[in-house]
Amino acid sequence: MLYAAVGSAIAYSVFTVGSKGGCLGVVSETGFLDENGVATDVNPTCVTLTLGPSPLVYVAFGAVVFVAIGRVLTRADSESVAFRILDRASFVIVIAAAAAIVVSHVWFGLIPLDGIGGTGTYLWPFPFASGDVQTGSMTGP
């Protein structure tokens, strides 16, 4: 079970990373164009979203390990029952890690880049992953 927990934690750490970004406008020969292609004097906003692992997932893995060990110590009458409890805990940890990876990437992929600039509310894939938003102005000609 500990191998499954450590392996799942490592896999979750490796595969729950990502980033995406873009600018809501372009630089033209005469200045800036906004996202609609209209000339503007205001620098368009550039957005970078970063996805990373959530500490809550590691806490959940630890909780499953400790609950399973507690159940083995208090309820296991035989070795086969103890192994069944540990096998089920290992299965739960592996499935939780896989689900967290998939949910976080799908949710992250659905977050739109347009409109991020201080307006609107965006829900990160909490508790499956954490994220960071960085905004800035595009530099021009």
HELIX and SHEET records of a PDB file:
HELIX    1   1 LEU A    2  PHE A   15  1                                  14    
HELIX    2   2 PRO A   55  ARG A   75  1                                  21    
HELIX    3   3 GLU A   79  LEU A  110  1                                  32    
SHEET    1   A 3 GLY A  18  CYS A  23  0                                        
SHEET    2   A 3 THR A  45  PRO A  53 -1                                        
SHEET    3   A 3 ALA A 129  SER A 137 -1                                        
SHEET    1   B 3 GLY A  25  VAL A  27  0                                        
SHEET    2   B 3 PHE A  32  ASP A  34 -1                                        
SHEET    3   B 3 ALA A  39  THR A  40 -1                                        
END                                                                             
